[in-house]
């Protein structure tokens, strides 16, 4: 999909040129710097960029979005390009990743994204985020425990998961609720016709 110019502009709208620049950075650096495996490059658009981009319409209208365990900037960098009306904090514990994220933020000229080197569970109960997003970080029980305290009351928890998302949520529902998240459900989204579905676990931080 990326080899013939990527997906249609309708997927990313005016953010498409920025996402194409991000794709170029990943193609040039991700394997060499240990951010992604070599096999992932051939499916960069469908498996990674589109998979991240489908979260954009689910995000709140305003506020801070924390990307927990940002890694190669997926989904955080993609979403920051799509949603310049929001602020993003890209959190990762590994220096090589945060170094790359810092370089990517500068290269993409993003003014709405900052990088924090930390374990997400060390950030404490800040309760200042309108949303927390994550992709392939941990099981839902651990992820909810680590991140729910970052959310302001009413804030959104959005976790990108694989095809086993419904089963994982069933196994972890009690822990997700105990962490202070309500209304947990699995959304199945398709970015473009023919693409594999993206599974998102969505929940809300209890309170007002």
For each residue, the residues with C-beta under 8 A, 3 or more apart:
1: 4 6 7 43 45 46 50
2: 5 6 23 44 45 49
3:
4: 1
5: 2
6: 1 2 16 19 20 23 45 49
7: 1 11 12 45 50 191 192
8: 11 192
9: 12 13 16
10: 13
11: 7 8 16 50 53 191 192
12: 7 9 15 16 19 53 81 82
13: 9 10 16 82
14: 17
15: 12 18 19 81 82
16: 6 9 11 12 13 19 20
17: 14 20 21
18: 15 21 22 81 108
19: 6 12 15 16 22 23 49 53 78 81 82
20: 6 16 17 23 24
21: 17 18 24 25 107 108
22: 18 19 25 26 49 73 77 78 81 104 108
23: 2 6 19 20 26 27 44 45 49
24: 20 21 27 28
25: 21 22 28 29 30 104 107 108
26: 22 23 29 30 35 36 41 44 48 72
27: 23 24 30 41 44
28: 24 25 32
29: 25 26 32 33 35 100
30: 25 26 27 33 35 36 40 41 72
31: 34 35 36 37 38 41
32: 28 29
33: 29 30 96 100
34: 31 96
35: 26 29 30 31 71 72 97 100
36: 26 30 31 40 41 48 72
37: 31 40
38: 31 41
39: 42 43
40: 30 36 37 43 44 47 48
41: 26 27 30 31 36 38 44
42: 39
43: 1 39 40 46 47 48
44: 2 23 26 27 40 41 47 48 49
45: 1 2 6 7 23 48 49 50
46: 1 43 49 50 51 191 195 196
47: 40 43 44 50 51 196
48: 26 36 40 43 44 45 51 52 72 74
49: 2 6 19 22 23 44 45 46 52 53 74 78
50: 1 7 11 45 46 47 53 54 191 192 195 198
51: 46 47 48 54 74 75 135 160 191 198
52: 48 49 55 74 75 78 79 135 160
53: 11 12 19 49 50 56 75 78 79 82 191
54: 50 51 57 58 189 191 198 200
55: 52 58 59 75 79 133 158 160 200
56: 53 59 78 79 82 83
57: 54
58: 54 55 156 158 187 200 202
59: 55 56 65 79 83 86 130 131 133 156 158
60: 63 65 86 130 131 155 156
61: 85
62: 85 86 130
63: 60 86 87 129 130 131 152 155
64: 86 87 88 89 128 129 130 131
65: 59 60 76 79 83 86 87 88 89 129 130 131 132 133
66: 88 89 91 120 123 129 131 132 133 147 150
67: 70 73 75 76 79 88 89 90 91 133 134
68: 91 120 132 133 134 137 143 146 147 150
69: 91 92 93 120 134 135 136 137 138
70: 67 73 74 76 77 90 91 92 97 101 115
71: 35 74 92 97 135 136
72: 26 30 35 36 48 97 100
73: 22 67 70 76 77 78 90 100 101 104
74: 48 49 51 52 70 71 77 78 135
75: 51 52 53 55 67 78 79 133 135 160
76: 65 67 70 73 79 80 88 90 101 113 133
77: 22 70 73 74 80 81 90 101 104 105 108 110 113
78: 19 22 49 52 53 56 73 74 75 81 82
79: 52 53 55 56 59 65 67 75 76 82 83 86 88 133
80: 76 77 83 84 86 88 110 112 113
81: 12 15 18 19 22 77 78 84 108 110
82: 12 13 15 19 53 56 78 79
83: 56 59 65 79 80 86 112
84: 80 81 111 112
85: 61 62
86: 59 60 62 63 64 65 79 80 83 112 130
87: 63 64 65 112 113 114
88: 64 65 66 67 76 79 80 110 112 113 114
89: 64 65 66 67 113 114 115 116 129
90: 67 70 73 76 77 98 101 105 113 114 115 116
91: 66 67 68 69 70 115 116 117 118 120 123
92: 69 70 71 97 98 101 115 116 117
93: 69 97 117 118 119 120
94: 97 98 117
95: 98 99 117
96: 33 34 99 100
97: 35 70 71 72 92 93 94 100 101
98: 90 92 94 95 101 102 115 116 117
99: 95 96 102 103
100: 29 33 35 72 73 96 97 103 104
101: 70 73 76 77 90 92 97 98 104 105 115
102: 98 99 105 106 115
103: 99 100 106 107
104: 22 25 73 77 100 101 107 108
105: 77 90 101 102 108 110 113 114 115
106: 102 103 109
107: 21 25 103 104
108: 18 21 22 25 77 81 104 105
109: 106
110: 77 80 81 88 105 113
111: 84
112: 80 83 84 86 87 88
113: 76 77 80 87 88 89 90 105 110
114: 87 88 89 90 105
115: 70 89 90 91 92 98 101 102 105
116: 89 90 91 92 98 123
117: 91 92 93 94 95 98
118: 91 93 122 123
119: 93 122 123
120: 66 68 69 91 93 123 137 146 147 150
121: 145 146
122: 118 119
123: 66 91 116 118 119 120 126 149 150
124: 149
125: 149 150
126: 123 129 149 150
127: 149 150 151 152 153
128: 64 150 152
129: 63 64 65 66 89 126 132 150 151 152 155
130: 59 60 62 63 64 65 86 151 152 155 156
131: 59 60 63 64 65 66 151 155 156 157 158
132: 65 66 68 129 147 148 150 151 155 156 157 158
133: 55 59 65 66 67 68 75 76 79 158 159 160
134: 67 68 69 137 138 143 147 158 159 160
135: 51 52 69 71 74 75 159 160
136: 69 71 160
137: 68 69 120 134 143 159
138: 69 134 142 143 146
139: 142 143 168 172
140: 143 144 159 161 168 169 171 172 175 176 201
141: 144 145 171 172 175 176
142: 138 139 145 146
143: 68 134 137 138 139 140 146 147 159
144: 140 141 147 148 157 172 175 176 179 181 203
145: 121 141 142 148 175 179
146: 68 120 121 138 142 143
147: 66 68 120 132 134 143 144 150 151 157
148: 132 144 145 151 157 179 180 181 205
149: 123 124 125 126 127 180
150: 66 68 120 123 125 126 127 128 129 132 147 155
151: 127 129 130 131 132 147 148 155 156 157 205
152: 63 127 128 129 130 155 205
153: 127 205 206 207 208
154: 204 205 207 208
155: 60 63 129 130 131 132 150 151 152 204 205
156: 58 59 60 130 131 132 151 202 203 204 205
157: 131 132 144 147 148 151 181 184 201 202 203 204 205
158: 55 58 59 131 132 133 134 200 201 202
159: 133 134 135 137 140 143 200 201
160: 51 52 55 75 133 134 135 136 198 199 200
161: 140 164 165 168 186 199 200 201
162: 165 199
163: 197 199
164: 161 167 168
165: 161 162 168 169 186 199 200 201
166: 169 170 186 199
167: 164 170 171
168: 139 140 161 164 165 171 172 201
169: 140 165 166 172 173 176 184 185 186 201
170: 166 167 173
171: 140 141 167 168
172: 139 140 141 144 168 169 175 176
173: 169 170 176 177 184
174: 177 178
175: 140 141 144 145 172 178 179
176: 140 141 144 169 172 173 179 181 184 203
177: 173 174 180 181 182 184
178: 174 175
179: 144 145 148 175 176
180: 148 149 177 205 206 207
181: 144 148 157 176 177 184 203 204 205 206
182: 177 203 204 205 206
183: 202 203 204
184: 157 169 173 176 177 181 201 202 203
185: 169 201 202 203
186: 161 165 166 169 199 200 201 202
187: 58 199 200 201 202
188: 197 198 199
189: 54 197 198 199 200
190: 193 195 197 198
191: 7 11 46 50 51 53 54 195 198
192: 7 8 11 50 195
193: 190
194:
195: 46 50 190 191 192
196: 46 47
197: 163 188 189 190
198: 50 51 54 160 188 189 190 191
199: 160 161 162 163 165 166 186 187 188 189
200: 54 55 58 158 159 160 161 165 186 187 189
201: 140 157 158 159 161 165 168 169 184 185 186 187
202: 58 156 157 158 183 184 185 186 187
203: 144 156 157 176 181 182 183 184 185
204: 154 155 156 157 181 182 183
205: 148 151 152 153 154 155 156 157 180 181 182
206: 153 180 181 182
207: 153 154 180
208: 153 154
